[in-house]
Amino acid sequence: MMAAAMIERALEVGPAPLRNGAFVAVVGPSGAGKDTIIDYARAALANEPGFHFVRRVVTRPSAVDAEDHDTLSEDAFLTAKREGAFCHDWFAHGLYYGLPKSVDHEIERGGVAIANVSRGILPDLKSAYANFLVVHITASPEVLAHRLAARGRESAEEIERRLMRAAPNPCDPENAVMIDNSGPVADAGDELVALLRKSAAVAAVSDQI
């Protein structure tokens, strides 16, 4: 009951260009397990039509221990951007990220698009989609530090800087739905699945208004 009330307050319905469907933006600090929870939801909703888990385009090679994404060189990415291949894009940590134009097509058809995005792009997303929800996945500082150290990609100083960036900042929307992923994956994963199903229901109703 509480989750339903939270999402009805957080799912913004307004005069944005795309009213059908919904866009669910997943944000959170490194080490929070955003991709893990998104993968859990993807598997749980595999047999339910209408959910579009966005495959991002990134100027970084794919790796076994990282998000599965499409890779472009920086030059190819910028060319694709000029040609209108992305509905949204941003630059962070030395990399370019893009969401393919197909996202808008899925939402126009009434689907729910789910994407891991930068907090800095949230205002643009909110202005683009009438039905828009932010899900903030986080974890305790101790869990974040342990997960980042286990990756073995960064020094202790780099991990400390990442943890400092994980603190609240002006880009964090007040009405984001928070999911704590400090415990079992299934707990946070089931919360996201419930939110996505509710998003689909709310979007379907708003489309009839």
NURO-613466 format. One record per residue: x, y, z of N, C-alpha, C in turn; residue number from 1. Coordinates in Angstrom, 3 decimals, decimal comma. Layout:
[pt [X; Y; Z]; [X; Y; Z]; [X; Y; Z]; NUM],
...
This chain:
[pt [0,834; -1,199; 0,000]; [0,000; 0,000; 0,000]; [0,871; 1,251; 0,000]; 1],
[pt [1,931; 1,237; 0,828]; [2,821; 2,375; 0,899]; [3,524; 2,592; -0,427]; 2],
[pt [3,997; 1,488; -1,081]; [4,688; 1,616; -2,369]; [3,774; 2,224; -3,411]; 3],
[pt [2,508; 1,828; -3,406]; [1,556; 2,360; -4,383]; [1,368; 3,857; -4,192]; 4],
[pt [1,268; 4,284; -2,945]; [1,094; 5,712; -2,673]; [2,327; 6,495; -3,080]; 5],
[pt [3,502; 5,941; -2,819]; [4,742; 6,621; -3,179]; [4,857; 6,808; -4,676]; 6],
[pt [4,537; 5,771; -5,428]; [4,710; 5,875; -6,871]; [3,681; 6,804; -7,488]; 7],
[pt [2,476; 6,859; -6,940]; [1,468; 7,767; -7,479]; [1,883; 9,226; -7,261]; 8],
[pt [2,616; 9,497; -6,166]; [3,123; 10,848; -5,945]; [4,330; 11,124; -6,824]; 9],
[pt [5,168; 10,108; -7,039]; [6,425; 10,312; -7,753]; [6,264; 10,276; -9,260]; 10],
[pt [5,300; 9,552; -9,779]; [5,106; 9,438; -11,217]; [4,451; 10,707; -11,717]; 11],
[pt [5,251; 11,548; -12,351]; [4,781; 12,854; -12,775]; [3,942; 12,739; -14,041]; 12],
[pt [2,760; 13,309; -14,041]; [1,913; 13,359; -15,230]; [1,730; 14,821; -15,598]; 13],
[pt [2,167; 15,202; -16,780]; [2,107; 16,605; -17,178]; [2,053; 16,744; -18,673]; 14],
[pt [2,184; 17,960; -19,171]; [2,037; 18,239; -20,598]; [3,308; 17,981; -21,393]; 15],
[pt [3,989; 16,889; -21,147]; [5,212; 16,583; -21,882]; [4,866; 16,053; -23,269]; 16],
[pt [5,820; 16,100; -24,199]; [5,540; 15,646; -25,571]; [5,050; 14,210; -25,669]; 17],
[pt [5,643; 13,296; -24,905]; [5,254; 11,891; -25,008]; [4,411; 11,500; -23,803]; 18],
[pt [3,137; 11,263; -24,028]; [2,213; 10,973; -22,944]; [1,964; 9,479; -22,784]; 19],
[pt [2,002; 8,732; -23,864]; [1,791; 7,287; -23,759]; [2,970; 6,646; -23,024]; 20],
[pt [2,705; 5,547; -22,349]; [3,776; 4,832; -21,679]; [4,402; 5,611; -20,546]; 21],
[pt [5,606; 5,190; -20,158]; [6,304; 5,833; -19,043]; [7,794; 5,601; -19,167]; 22],
[pt [8,551; 6,503; -18,566]; [10,009; 6,355; -18,499]; [10,394; 6,233; -17,036]; 23],
[pt [11,110; 5,164; -16,702]; [11,585; 4,947; -15,336]; [13,104; 5,102; -15,342]; 24],
[pt [13,578; 6,146; -14,692]; [15,012; 6,436; -14,618]; [15,578; 5,829; -13,337]; 25],
[pt [16,570; 4,958; -13,488]; [17,220; 4,331; -12,335]; [18,541; 5,044; -12,092]; 26],
[pt [18,706; 5,577; -10,898]; [19,932; 6,280; -10,534]; [20,464; 5,696; -9,234]; 27],
[pt [21,680; 6,113; -8,886]; [22,270; 5,657; -7,642]; [23,775; 5,613; -7,744]; 28],
[pt [24,461; 5,523; -6,613]; [25,926; 5,548; -6,601]; [26,538; 4,263; -7,133]; 29],
[pt [27,801; 4,347; -7,544]; [28,548; 3,158; -7,949]; [28,613; 2,188; -6,771]; 30],
[pt [28,387; 0,920; -7,064]; [28,399; -0,088; -6,014]; [27,042; -0,382; -5,428]; 31],
[pt [26,025; 0,401; -5,819]; [24,683; 0,175; -5,281]; [24,023; -1,048; -5,909]; 32],
[pt [24,538; -1,490; -7,056]; [23,966; -2,673; -7,698]; [22,831; -2,355; -8,652]; 33],
[pt [22,875; -1,193; -9,293]; [21,792; -0,787; -10,192]; [21,597; -1,806; -11,318]; 34],
[pt [22,688; -2,177; -11,992]; [22,563; -3,116; -13,106]; [22,080; -4,488; -12,633]; 35],
[pt [22,516; -4,901; -11,458]; [22,074; -6,191; -10,907]; [20,575; -6,195; -10,653]; 36],
[pt [20,074; -5,118; -10,074]; [18,646; -5,044; -9,777]; [17,834; -4,910; -11,064]; 37],
[pt [18,352; -4,151; -12,031]; [17,669; -4,043; -13,320]; [17,622; -5,403; -14,016]; 38],
[pt [18,719; -6,150; -13,960]; [18,745; -7,489; -14,566]; [17,735; -8,417; -13,886]; 39],
[pt [17,614; -8,286; -12,580]; [16,635; -9,095; -11,837]; [15,231; -8,788; -12,333]; 40],
[pt [14,927; -7,503; -12,469]; [13,595; -7,111; -12,936]; [13,356; -7,562; -14,368]; 41],
[pt [14,376; -7,473; -15,205]; [14,247; -7,913; -16,600]; [13,849; -9,389; -16,661]; 42],
[pt [14,506; -10,217; -15,855]; [14,194; -11,643; -15,835]; [12,790; -11,893; -15,286]; 43],
[pt [12,421; -11,159; -14,238]; [11,113; -11,359; -13,615]; [9,973; -10,957; -14,540]; 44],
[pt [10,207; -9,983; -15,410]; [9,157; -9,465; -16,291]; [9,288; -9,962; -17,726]; 45],
[pt [10,127; -10,968; -17,922]; [10,417; -11,449; -19,281]; [9,167; -11,885; -20,034]; 46],
[pt [8,182; -12,407; -19,328]; [6,965; -12,904; -19,981]; [5,811; -11,907; -19,943]; 47],
[pt [6,101; -10,687; -19,504]; [5,073; -9,655; -19,456]; [5,392; -8,581; -20,492]; 48],
[pt [4,554; -8,420; -21,504]; [4,847; -7,446; -22,568]; [4,757; -6,010; -22,071]; 49],
[pt [5,433; -5,123; -22,794]; [5,305; -3,703; -22,491]; [6,437; -3,103; -21,691]; 50],
[pt [7,391; -3,931; -21,244]; [8,527; -3,412; -20,482]; [9,769; -3,430; -21,367]; 51],
[pt [10,371; -2,270; -21,547]; [11,520; -2,118; -22,435]; [12,741; -1,730; -21,611]; 52],
[pt [13,657; -2,683; -21,419]; [14,882; -2,425; -20,674]; [15,925; -1,898; -21,652]; 53],
[pt [16,285; -0,645; -21,476]; [17,086; 0,066; -22,468]; [18,537; -0,413; -22,470]; 54],
[pt [19,033; -0,712; -23,651]; [20,440; -1,062; -23,838]; [21,170; 0,224; -24,238]; 55],
[pt [22,007; 0,711; -23,362]; [22,668; 1,989; -23,601]; [23,815; 1,840; -24,603]; 56],
[pt [24,166; 2,957; -25,215]; [25,342; 3,039; -26,076]; [26,391; 3,826; -25,310]; 57],
[pt [27,592; 3,243; -25,154]; [28,631; 3,855; -24,331]; [29,964; 3,791; -25,068]; 58],
[pt [30,771; 4,808; -24,895]; [32,100; 4,807; -25,512]; [33,088; 4,074; -24,605]; 59],
[pt [32,739; 2,832; -24,276]; [33,568; 1,978; -23,420]; [33,349; 0,540; -23,836]; 60],
[pt [34,408; -0,263; -23,949]; [34,224; -1,677; -24,300]; [33,398; -2,406; -23,256]; 61],
[pt [32,604; -3,384; -23,697]; [31,851; -4,203; -22,752]; [32,812; -5,098; -21,977]; 62],
[pt [32,442; -5,416; -20,738]; [33,258; -6,298; -19,909]; [32,343; -7,296; -19,216]; 63],
[pt [32,905; -8,431; -18,858]; [32,112; -9,491; -18,230]; [31,494; -9,022; -16,929]; 64],
[pt [32,238; -8,211; -16,166]; [31,778; -7,794; -14,841]; [31,094; -6,435; -14,858]; 65],
[pt [30,676; -5,975; -16,039]; [30,030; -4,676; -16,127]; [28,748; -4,786; -16,920]; 66],
[pt [28,056; -3,672; -17,032]; [26,800; -3,616; -17,784]; [27,005; -4,062; -19,224]; 67],
[pt [26,070; -4,836; -19,739]; [26,080; -5,230; -21,140]; [25,509; -4,074; -21,951]; 68],
[pt [26,332; -3,479; -22,809]; [25,892; -2,310; -23,554]; [26,450; -2,374; -24,972]; 69],
[pt [25,979; -1,483; -25,822]; [26,540; -1,336; -27,158]; [27,692; -0,341; -27,091]; 70],
[pt [28,750; -0,637; -27,819]; [29,955; 0,178; -27,757]; [30,211; 0,896; -29,069]; 71],
[pt [30,546; 2,187; -28,976]; [30,981; 2,970; -30,122]; [32,246; 3,729; -29,740]; 72],
[pt [33,084; 3,988; -30,723]; [34,211; 4,883; -30,477]; [33,652; 6,283; -30,252]; 73],
[pt [34,479; 7,171; -29,716]; [34,002; 8,533; -29,465]; [33,583; 9,221; -30,766]; 74],
[pt [34,375; 9,054; -31,819]; [34,037; 9,673; -33,099]; [32,725; 9,120; -33,649]; 75],
[pt [32,561; 7,792; -33,564]; [31,337; 7,173; -34,070]; [30,125; 7,615; -33,252]; 76],
[pt [30,317; 7,757; -31,938]; [29,220; 8,206; -31,081]; [28,774; 9,611; -31,474]; 77],
[pt [29,733; 10,513; -31,634]; [29,396; 11,896; -31,967]; [28,741; 11,992; -33,346]; 78],
[pt [29,173; 11,123; -34,262]; [28,529; 11,086; -35,580]; [27,086; 10,612; -35,451]; 79],
[pt [26,885; 9,557; -34,656]; [25,535; 9,040; -34,443]; [24,645; 10,087; -33,784]; 80],
[pt [25,202; 10,834; -32,856]; [24,439; 11,896; -32,192]; [23,999; 12,953; -33,197]; 81],
[pt [24,920; 13,370; -34,059]; [24,576; 14,385; -35,062]; [23,488; 13,878; -36,006]; 82],
[pt [23,465; 12,589; -36,241]; [22,492; 11,995; -37,155]; [21,163; 11,683; -36,479]; 83],
[pt [21,042; 12,019; -35,183]; [19,780; 11,833; -34,467]; [19,516; 10,427; -33,978]; 84],
[pt [20,581; 9,663; -33,709]; [20,409; 8,278; -33,279]; [19,946; 8,148; -31,832]; 85],
[pt [20,139; 9,200; -31,030]; [19,815; 9,121; -29,606]; [18,666; 10,066; -29,246]; 86],
[pt [17,817; 9,603; -28,339]; [16,795; 10,505; -27,806]; [17,358; 11,325; -26,656]; 87],
[pt [18,367; 10,782; -25,956]; [19,033; 11,500; -24,872]; [20,470; 11,016; -24,785]; 88],
[pt [21,360; 11,893; -24,404]; [22,764; 11,503; -24,228]; [23,408; 12,408; -23,194]; 89],
[pt [24,528; 11,939; -22,652]; [25,258; 12,732; -21,660]; [26,709; 12,284; -21,618]; 90],
[pt [27,513; 13,085; -20,945]; [28,945; 12,808; -20,793]; [29,268; 12,747; -19,312]; 91],
[pt [29,904; 11,673; -18,881]; [30,242; 11,522; -17,464]; [31,467; 10,635; -17,312]; 92],
[pt [32,359; 11,034; -16,406]; [33,545; 10,241; -16,083]; [34,362; 9,889; -17,331]; 93],
[pt [34,432; 10,840; -18,271]; [35,244; 10,631; -19,455]; [34,613; 9,791; -20,544]; 94],
[pt [33,322; 9,472; -20,400]; [32,638; 8,624; -21,374]; [31,358; 9,291; -21,872]; 95],
[pt [30,987; 8,972; -23,110]; [29,707; 9,405; -23,655]; [28,698; 8,267; -23,509]; 96],
[pt [27,476; 8,631; -23,126]; [26,387; 7,668; -22,972]; [25,205; 8,122; -23,830]; 97],
[pt [24,514; 7,179; -24,451]; [23,350; 7,534; -25,247]; [22,225; 6,529; -25,087]; 98],
[pt [21,002; 7,030; -25,147]; [19,815; 6,179; -25,159]; [19,272; 6,190; -26,583]; 99],
[pt [19,145; 5,030; -27,209]; [18,711; 4,998; -28,611]; [17,321; 5,577; -28,826]; 100],
[pt [17,095; 6,103; -30,007]; [15,824; 6,725; -30,361]; [14,662; 5,753; -30,216]; 101],
[pt [14,938; 4,465; -30,250]; [13,879; 3,456; -30,115]; [13,154; 3,568; -28,782]; 102],
[pt [13,794; 4,189; -27,789]; [13,139; 4,377; -26,489]; [11,855; 5,179; -26,668]; 103],
[pt [11,924; 6,258; -27,430]; [10,738; 7,079; -27,655]; [9,653; 6,305; -28,391]; 104],
[pt [10,059; 5,458; -29,327]; [9,084; 4,665; -30,066]; [8,352; 3,695; -29,135]; 105],
[pt [9,102; 3,087; -28,202]; [8,483; 2,163; -27,240]; [7,478; 2,898; -26,360]; 106],
[pt [7,829; 4,095; -25,914]; [6,932; 4,861; -25,050]; [5,713; 5,335; -25,835]; 107],
[pt [5,895; 5,730; -27,088]; [4,764; 6,130; -27,930]; [3,760; 5,000; -28,086]; 108],
[pt [4,271; 3,765; -28,041]; [3,381; 2,593; -28,156]; [2,757; 2,206; -26,821]; 109],
[pt [3,082; 2,956; -25,762]; [2,500; 2,686; -24,454]; [3,358; 1,844; -23,543]; 110],
[pt [4,594; 1,589; -23,919]; [5,464; 0,766; -23,096]; [6,101; 1,532; -21,952]; 111],
[pt [6,729; 0,780; -21,068]; [7,485; 1,357; -19,952]; [8,966; 1,132; -20,235]; 112],
[pt [9,724; 2,217; -20,394]; [11,157; 2,129; -20,642]; [11,907; 2,294; -19,330]; 113],
[pt [12,892; 1,425; -19,109]; [13,673; 1,456; -17,878]; [15,137; 1,631; -18,249]; 114],
[pt [15,801; 2,636; -17,686]; [17,197; 2,876; -18,035]; [17,990; 3,378; -16,843]; 115],
[pt [19,230; 2,938; -16,777]; [20,196; 3,421; -15,803]; [20,774; 4,719; -16,365]; 116],
[pt [20,557; 5,833; -15,686]; [20,971; 7,128; -16,224]; [21,758; 7,935; -15,203]; 117],
[pt [22,378; 9,004; -15,688]; [23,068; 9,956; -14,822]; [22,046; 10,873; -14,161]; 118],
[pt [22,300; 11,235; -12,912]; [21,381; 12,132; -12,224]; [21,291; 13,487; -12,916]; 119],
[pt [22,361; 13,904; -13,583]; [22,365; 15,195; -14,236]; [21,413; 15,309; -15,408]; 120],
[pt [20,974; 14,174; -15,977]; [20,088; 14,197; -17,142]; [18,614; 14,172; -16,736]; 121],
[pt [18,330; 14,052; -15,451]; [16,946; 13,906; -14,994]; [16,029; 15,066; -15,405]; 122],
[pt [16,461; 16,328; -15,309]; [15,558; 17,406; -15,738]; [15,139; 17,282; -17,197]; 123],
[pt [16,061; 16,895; -18,076]; [15,724; 16,728; -19,491]; [14,733; 15,586; -19,688]; 124],
[pt [14,926; 14,511; -18,958]; [14,016; 13,376; -19,074]; [12,617; 13,743; -18,579]; 125],
[pt [12,562; 14,461; -17,470]; [11,262; 14,849; -16,918]; [10,490; 15,728; -17,888]; 126],
[pt [11,208; 16,585; -18,618]; [10,537; 17,464; -19,575]; [10,118; 16,734; -20,840]; 127],
[pt [10,692; 15,573; -21,080]; [10,415; 14,843; -22,319]; [9,259; 13,858; -22,198]; 128],
[pt [8,970; 13,387; -20,965]; [7,980; 12,323; -20,787]; [6,927; 12,736; -19,756]; 129],
[pt [5,668; 12,593; -20,147]; [4,581; 12,964; -19,246]; [4,555; 12,071; -18,010]; 130],
[pt [4,825; 10,804; -18,201]; [4,818; 9,836; -17,107]; [6,270; 9,468; -16,811]; 131],
[pt [6,784; 10,005; -15,730]; [8,214; 9,897; -15,440]; [8,425; 9,575; -13,964]; 132],
[pt [9,238; 8,556; -13,715]; [9,521; 8,114; -12,349]; [11,020; 7,955; -12,167]; 133],
[pt [11,524; 8,418; -11,034]; [12,925; 8,213; -10,680]; [13,000; 7,190; -9,554]; 134],
[pt [13,781; 6,157; -9,762]; [14,035; 5,143; -8,735]; [15,499; 5,254; -8,334]; 135],
[pt [15,735; 5,557; -7,087]; [17,095; 5,747; -6,571]; [17,497; 4,501; -5,795]; 136],
[pt [18,412; 3,719; -6,366]; [18,912; 2,517; -5,705]; [20,187; 2,881; -4,947]; 137],
[pt [20,227; 2,525; -3,681]; [21,392; 2,855; -2,872]; [21,722; 1,688; -1,948]; 138],
[pt [22,727; 1,874; -1,124]; [23,130; 0,872; -0,134]; [23,898; 1,602; 0,954]; 139],
[pt [24,136; 0,933; 2,055]; [24,859; 1,574; 3,149]; [26,295; 1,885; 2,712]; 140],
[pt [26,925; 2,887; 3,318]; [28,318; 3,218; 2,963]; [29,252; 2,022; 3,092]; 141],
[pt [29,030; 1,191; 4,104]; [29,885; 0,019; 4,297]; [29,744; -0,961; 3,135]; 142],
[pt [28,506; -1,179; 2,693]; [28,269; -2,097; 1,579]; [28,841; -1,538; 0,284]; 143],
[pt [28,643; -0,242; 0,064]; [29,189; 0,388; -1,140]; [30,709; 0,248; -1,181]; 144],
[pt [31,365; 0,533; -0,054]; [32,824; 0,449; -0,002]; [33,297; -0,976; -0,272]; 145],
[pt [32,624; -1,958; 0,300]; [33,008; -3,360; 0,100]; [32,855; -3,771; -1,360]; 146],
[pt [31,744; -3,395; -1,985]; [31,512; -3,771; -3,376]; [32,516; -3,107; -4,312]; 147],
[pt [32,803; -1,837; -4,075]; [33,765; -1,140; -4,924]; [35,159; -1,752; -4,781]; 148],
[pt [35,541; -2,106; -3,562]; [36,849; -2,723; -3,336]; [36,924; -4,094; -3,996]; 149],
[pt [35,810; -4,844; -3,955]; [35,786; -6,185; -4,539]; [35,970; -6,159; -6,054]; 150],
[pt [35,593; -5,060; -6,700]; [35,774; -4,959; -8,147]; [37,248; -4,930; -8,531]; 151],
[pt [38,058; -4,355; -7,661]; [39,490; -4,287; -7,933]; [39,877; -3,342; -9,047]; 152],
[pt [38,994; -2,422; -9,392]; [39,281; -1,500; -10,502]; [39,926; -0,198; -10,039]; 153],
[pt [39,752; 0,166; -8,765]; [40,141; 1,494; -8,304]; [40,969; 1,419; -7,035]; 154],
[pt [41,761; 2,461; -6,819]; [42,559; 2,556; -5,606]; [41,674; 2,973; -4,438]; 155],
[pt [42,222; 2,906; -3,239]; [41,463; 3,315; -2,050]; [41,062; 4,783; -2,145]; 156],
[pt [41,954; 5,609; -2,704]; [41,641; 7,032; -2,844]; [40,495; 7,244; -3,835]; 157],
[pt [40,491; 6,502; -4,935]; [39,418; 6,622; -5,932]; [38,091; 6,151; -5,360]; 158],
[pt [38,136; 5,080; -4,563]; [36,912; 4,588; -3,925]; [36,369; 5,629; -2,956]; 159],
[pt [37,262; 6,264; -2,213]; [36,821; 7,300; -1,273]; [36,142; 8,448; -2,006]; 160],
[pt [36,682; 8,828; -3,155]; [36,072; 9,903; -3,936]; [34,696; 9,489; -4,449]; 161],
[pt [34,573; 8,238; -4,853]; [33,263; 7,751; -5,315]; [32,241; 7,778; -4,189]; 162],
[pt [32,654; 7,382; -2,998]; [31,739; 7,388; -1,861]; [31,314; 8,807; -1,508]; 163],
[pt [32,203; 9,760; -1,695]; [31,842; 11,160; -1,446]; [30,808; 11,630; -2,464]; 164],
[pt [30,942; 11,149; -3,720]; [29,975; 11,523; -4,756]; [28,635; 10,859; -4,520]; 165],
[pt [28,628; 9,785; -3,738]; [27,372; 9,077; -3,467]; [26,473; 9,845; -2,510]; 166],
[pt [27,020; 10,855; -1,849]; [26,219; 11,648; -0,916]; [25,145; 12,414; -1,680]; 167],
[pt [24,063; 12,813; -0,997]; [22,997; 13,575; -1,671]; [23,549; 14,812; -2,360]; 168],
[pt [22,993; 15,122; -3,532]; [23,411; 16,319; -4,247]; [22,203; 16,992; -4,874]; 169],
[pt [22,352; 18,204; -5,405]; [21,205; 18,949; -5,930]; [20,463; 18,256; -7,067]; 170],
[pt [21,102; 17,278; -7,711]; [20,434; 16,577; -8,816]; [19,454; 15,515; -8,323]; 171],
[pt [19,489; 15,199; -7,022]; [18,606; 14,172; -6,485]; [17,186; 14,722; -6,338]; 172],
[pt [16,206; 14,167; -7,056]; [14,833; 14,661; -6,932]; [14,229; 14,287; -5,589]; 173],
[pt [13,460; 15,200; -5,036]; [12,873; 14,955; -3,721]; [11,871; 13,809; -3,739]; 174],
[pt [11,231; 13,588; -4,880]; [10,186; 12,573; -4,930]; [10,656; 11,254; -5,524]; 175],
[pt [11,957; 11,033; -5,576]; [12,453; 9,741; -6,057]; [12,017; 8,632; -5,105]; 176],
[pt [11,717; 7,474; -5,667]; [11,390; 6,305; -4,855]; [12,705; 5,610; -4,499]; 177],
[pt [12,968; 5,463; -3,208]; [14,236; 4,897; -2,746]; [14,132; 3,382; -2,579]; 178],
[pt [15,154; 2,684; -3,041]; [15,271; 1,239; -2,829]; [16,631; 0,966; -2,206]; 179],
[pt [16,634; 0,339; -1,035]; [17,879; 0,005; -0,343]; [18,328; -1,390; -0,779]; 180],
[pt [19,482; -1,461; -1,423]; [20,013; -2,734; -1,898]; [21,192; -3,191; -1,047]; 181],
[pt [21,103; -2,955; 0,253]; [22,161; -3,402; 1,154]; [22,063; -4,891; 1,451]; 182],
[pt [20,882; -5,473; 1,266]; [20,660; -6,867; 1,601]; [20,555; -7,770; 0,386]; 183],
[pt [19,745; -8,844; 0,481]; [19,599; -9,788; -0,626]; [19,080; -9,108; -1,892]; 184],
[pt [19,599; -9,525; -3,038]; [19,191; -8,952; -4,318]; [17,687; -9,081; -4,531]; 185],
[pt [17,120; -10,209; -4,120]; [15,692; -10,452; -4,347]; [14,820; -9,419; -3,640]; 186],
[pt [15,256; -8,939; -2,488]; [14,447; -7,959; -1,762]; [14,331; -6,664; -2,565]; 187],
[pt [15,478; -6,111; -2,985]; [15,458; -4,876; -3,773]; [14,870; -5,134; -5,159]; 188],
[pt [15,164; -6,311; -5,722]; [14,650; -6,634; -7,049]; [13,136; -6,707; -7,076]; 189],
[pt [12,547; -7,314; -6,074]; [11,084; -7,407; -6,017]; [10,450; -6,021; -5,843]; 190],
[pt [11,131; -5,136; -5,128]; [10,613; -3,767; -4,992]; [10,573; -3,068; -6,345]; 191],
[pt [11,645; -3,234; -7,135]; [11,671; -2,595; -8,448]; [10,610; -3,193; -9,364]; 192],
[pt [10,439; -4,495; -9,337]; [9,417; -5,144; -10,169]; [8,039; -4,585; -9,841]; 193],
[pt [7,742; -4,451; -8,557]; [6,441; -3,919; -8,151]; [6,258; -2,484; -8,640]; 194],
[pt [7,303; -1,681; -8,563]; [7,226; -0,298; -9,029]; [7,008; -0,227; -10,537]; 195],
[pt [7,658; -1,102; -11,283]; [7,504; -1,095; -12,738]; [6,083; -1,502; -13,140]; 196],
[pt [5,540; -2,490; -12,466]; [4,164; -2,891; -12,772]; [3,185; -1,766; -12,445]; 197],
[pt [3,429; -1,078; -11,341]; [2,574; 0,039; -10,980]; [2,728; 1,182; -11,978]; 198],
[pt [3,938; 1,420; -12,451]; [4,174; 2,460; -13,449]; [3,384; 2,182; -14,716]; 199],
[pt [3,364; 0,927; -15,134]; [2,617; 0,546; -16,329]; [1,123; 0,789; -16,128]; 200],
[pt [0,623; 0,469; -14,939]; [-0,803; 0,663; -14,661]; [-1,170; 2,137; -14,629]; 201],
[pt [-0,345; 2,961; -13,980]; [-0,617; 4,387; -13,894]; [-0,555; 5,035; -15,279]; 202],
[pt [0,444; 4,640; -16,088]; [0,579; 5,190; -17,443]; [-0,624; 4,824; -18,301]; 203],
[pt [-1,120; 3,605; -18,143]; [-2,267; 3,170; -18,930]; [-3,506; 4,002; -18,585]; 204],
[pt [-3,686; 4,329; -17,317]; [-4,810; 5,130; -16,896]; [-4,674; 6,572; -17,386]; 205],
[pt [-3,466; 7,148; -17,252]; [-3,257; 8,538; -17,646]; [-3,450; 8,726; -19,144]; 206],
[pt [-3,212; 7,688; -19,919]; [-3,367; 7,777; -21,368]; [-4,825; 7,939; -21,758]; 207],
[pt [-5,736; 7,591; -20,834]; [-7,160; 7,672; -21,136]; [-7,762; 9,022; -20,709]; 208],
[pt [-6,913; 9,841; -19,993]; [-7,429; 11,125; -19,490]; [-7,504; 12,156; -20,610]; 209],
